[in-house]
Structure formats: structure tokens, C-alpha cells
Amino acid sequence: MNLWVNRIQGQLTVLAVALFFFSCEDEANQLGYPNPNSKFDLQTIDIPVTSSILLLDSIRTSNYDAVNDVNRFLVGRYNDSRFGDIASATFAELLPADTLEIDTLNNNGVITRDEAVFDSVSIQFRHDFYVYGAAGNTQQHIAVHEVTERLVAGYTVTKTTHIGGQQKPQEITYPQPQLYLSKTTIPYNPVALGTKAYGVDRDKHISYAADATPPEIVTSVNLDPAFGHRLFDLIRENPDSAQSRAFFQKHLKGIAIIPQGDKVIGFNPADALTRLEIHYHTTKEDSLMLPITFAGLVSYNQITADRAVSELSGLNTFYQDTDLGNDLRYVQAGTGVVTKIDFSAFKSALDGLGQVVINDAEFIIKDVEDGGVLTPPGNLAVKLINNNNRFIELPFPGRSGDYQTSYNNIASYEGFINFNNDATTSYSNYFYFVRGSRLAFDSTFFVMNDNRTFLTLNYSADTKTYRGSAPRFFQQLFLKTDDAPLFTKAILLPYAPAAAASDPPYGRHINGKTLNRAAFRKDNIILRVYYTTPAIN
């Protein structure tokens, strides 16, 4: 559910209507409008944007947390002179999707069981064709290990809060998902169950990713027969319990996929071809297979970045404004490297102008570095932060004073918070519906564009430029008085806007599911504002 809040104040609406008929310069202006009425002047101003580099201490990388997640096993490693040695391993739990086929035989009136017989075990992963790293067709390597600690799906927290307008505080218990982060560590058995070397052709993967009907490419790994026999016996001897998550996880807590190589690729955990396969036979049937799958279960990507010998070796302190002395700014998905922008100068640049209508206000980043095969993120979202460089977000769910104040502050900017809708509850607009539980999720404040979706700065490979506009947000910022909360600081982080009718209208979280990076000079970050004021004749 997209929570789109209050519309522009009445005074702005009047000006906006007038502008529709009368705006712009004497000649056709830069926005393409002729100016039939000289009572309005269109002006353009480039406002300086100060910036720094920030290192976030955690990036959520778990799958199936929200309907607009990109669900991906991100597996591999590559080296980057600017950003360091980057690696991503995946940890995931599994669950049998079926039971063994066991028949009864009637031998001259004697009923006997035709017991299933174990043959082999393997695991396979279907490629989703995300690829990042070295050029060409090169060898990659994965090792599959058994996890030795449970992957927890969730927990509960108890809050005392006002709910639904009630005056008396109530104690409410909320289920919470266990959100796994890039820095989360889970122990695993150091002895691999199986290994596999396989080739990845970067150009072909990129081509397949753009194909509406890509081929089915899987990487299959033969696993230790003793491991397979153990699972086979467990499932055979517990036919009524084997498909219970609580039961099965006691015996197989999960698997870890540990990579080596020079590329990072994506596997699709939701695809039916991504599965562990137990192969077996009976007297009546040969070549039977029991799938054990990942879809909808807990999984996450553990992303590490060794920046010791890279340009970013001096980036070590979380949430601290950093300038490395080379005039460059950096963004990288998955590792917490982001660019902070401060557009506080917007207010002072337009001081003293009286009535102003913001026709357009666009962030522009020029001359983005050409990284060759290390391509930049396709889009950057603008996520607002406080003075301490933490995200601006709603407090825990409830109509408490803090919650309502924060809500009103965001509403005054025509703000947008991303929620999932559970239509069966009275308070559905305030909760994500995550893994079957009703709870708040990702209630941070994104700057909006005029299409009522998240503002994203969209990259053009032709011009090597990011740009994206949000005139409505900046109109509200212009109208704010000094005693109102002024949201003038944000970070730029990778985010995917809706690309197809089937996508959620607000786009998809990709920050923990990709590793694309960008570098650009700090002086190339611009806030360009087109505005109209009444002319004095």
C-alpha cells in the first residue's frame, strides 16, 4: 500500500492554476511553454549541493521481507581498484516440497511395503542473469556447506502505545521479522558438501537478462551421499512431519553458498528449478526425485568489502561525513557506501522572492565515471536523513504523540512511506504484511516525484548523467517557515523504479541484491530549479 499524503496548500493551488495559463518567459522557455502573459517571469537557478561520503553500518539483504523486494541469491566476488575486494555469500533454509513415493505391493495376498531406495543428492540454482565483475567468459567456483545455526524467521516485541485513536495506552505485542543484514554472520561446517566450477559469460548474461523468454540455465552441484542419505532417511521415517519447518529445521538448519572467482551473479530462489534434489527409486519406478526448495523461506546475502588497498581505505567510520581529499563521491549497492547530499542552500537562494511557484526542481549528476564493465546503478533513490545522518522514519506503529507528529511532518511535504496492505485489519495502512505477520516495515521517508512514486535519479549511459525531478517536494520546502522541520539532507542509494505493469508502482528494493557502483566529482552534483514569480511592470 502506498501512503500518499496531503495535497498542496490552497495558496499554492491558486498559483499553480495561474501558472498553467500564464507562466514562462517572453520566448519559449526551457520547459517548452510559450509566455503569453508578461505578468509572470520564469527563472532558472543552479543551487550548489554540498556532499560527503557516508558508510552505513548495515544493509538489509534478506529475501521475502516485502512484496517489492528483489529476491536473489547474490553469489560471487570481484576486485575493484576503487571499491576494493567485494564478495557475497548466500545463507538459506530449505523445506521439502513433497513426500517420498512409497507403494504397497500385493504378492499373492501378502501386503508388503515397496520401500524407496536412495540413489544420490544434488543441489541446483537457476540463474536470474544478474552479473557484475570481470569481462568475458570466466570460471567461477562455489562450495556448498551445511549451516550449523538456525535461521530465525521472526520474533515478537511488546509496545505500550495508543492505537486507533484510543486515549488510554494499550500494551500491544507485534510480530517482527528477523531482518538479515549484509554484516550478519552465521556459522557453517567448514567441510564442503560439494563444490562446482562453472563458466559465466558476462555478455550473454546481460543479453539474457533483457530477454523476455531467457533460457533456463542452472548450475548443479553434486553433494556428499552421506548427507543425502541422512535427509532421505529423515523424510522416509517422518512422512507426516518432514514438511513442517519447525521439525525439518532441527535436522537441516540451512546451507551456505561460498564463492570464489571474478564475477558476482544472481540465482533465483523462487524458481522451481532452484532446489536440492534427492534422487531415489522403488521397485515399480526408477529415477524419482524429491525436491527440497527455498521459495518463501529465510535467506540472505552476506556481503563483505575489503577496502584496505582501495581508494576507499580511509572510509572506516559509520555515519561519519567523509571526504577522501580527491573531490570524488561514491555509491555502491550492498556495501553501505553512499553519497550524502545537503541542499540547505535552496531556501536561502530563493529568500526574498515572495510568491514563487516551483515549475521544476531536478537533481543532476554530470560526468559519471565510465567504469567499463563495472557499470553504475541504473537509478538512485533520494532517502531523507536527520542531522545525525540516520534515516528519517516513523516511530513504532500506533497513534501516539511521537508517531502522529512524525506523520504530520512527513505529510506536510506530501511525503511517501512504503507500506504493504493487509486489508483484513483496521490499521492496514500502517503495516507491512511480512511472512504472514502484521507489522511496520521500512517506514523511512523517500522524496517523491510528481508521479506519486519515489524520486529516482535515472542514469543515461549516453550522457553519463543522473537526473530526476521533484518540484512538488521543493515547493513544500520553499513554503516552510524556520520553525517547521526542514528536510534538506538525504542520501543517494540504488533503487529500482517500476519497470513493468506487473511491478509494484513504487519500485523495488535492490540495495542488498546488487553490487553496482558509481563515482563522480562532487562539483558535478547540481540542484537546478525552474521557478515562476509575479513580474512587476
Sequence and secondary structure as in RCSB ss.txt:
>XXXX:A:sequence
MNLWVNRIQGQLTVLAVALFFFSCEDEANQLGYPNPNSKFDLQTIDIPVTSSILLLDSIRTSNYDAVNDVNRFLV
GRYNDSRFGDIASATFAELLPADTLEIDTLNNNGVITRDEAVFDSVSIQFRHDFYVYGAAGNTQQHIAVHEVTER
LVAGYTVTKTTHIGGQQKPQEITYPQPQLYLSKTTIPYNPVALGTKAYGVDRDKHISYAADATPPEIVTSVNLDP
AFGHRLFDLIRENPDSAQSRAFFQKHLKGIAIIPQGDKVIGFNPADALTRLEIHYHTTKEDSLMLPITFAGLVSY
NQITADRAVSELSGLNTFYQDTDLGNDLRYVQAGTGVVTKIDFSAFKSALDGLGQVVINDAEFIIKDVEDGGVLT
PPGNLAVKLINNNNRFIELPFPGRSGDYQTSYNNIASYEGFINFNNDATTSYSNYFYFVRGSRLAFDSTFFVMND
NRTFLTLNYSADTKTYRGSAPRFFQQLFLKTDDAPLFTKAILLPYAPAAAASDPPYGRHINGKTLNRAAFRKDNI
ILRVYYTTPAIN
>XXXX:A:secstr
 EEE     HHHHHHHHHHHHH S SS  TTS   S TTEEEEEEEEE EEEEEE S  B  SSSSTTB   EEE
EEEEETTTEEEEEEEEE  EESS    EEEEETTEEEEE  EEEEEEEEEEEEEEEEESSSEEEEEEEEEEB S 
   EEEEEEEE  TT SS EEEEEEEE   BTT    B SS SEEEEEEEEHHHHHHHHT SS    EEEEE  H
HHHHHHHHHHHH TTTTT HHHHHHH   EEEEEESSEEEEE TTSTTSEEEEEEE SS  SEEEEEE TTS EE
EEEEEE TTSGGGG  STT  B  SSSEEEEETTTTEEEEEE THHHHHTTT  S EEEEEEEEE S    TTS 
  SEEEEEEB TTS B B  SSS  HHHHHHHHHHHTTT EEE    TTSTTGGG EEETTEEE    B B B T
TSSB EEEEETTTTEEEEE HHHHHHHHH  TTS    EEEEEE B   STTS TT BB TTT   EEEEEGGGE
EEEEEEEEE   
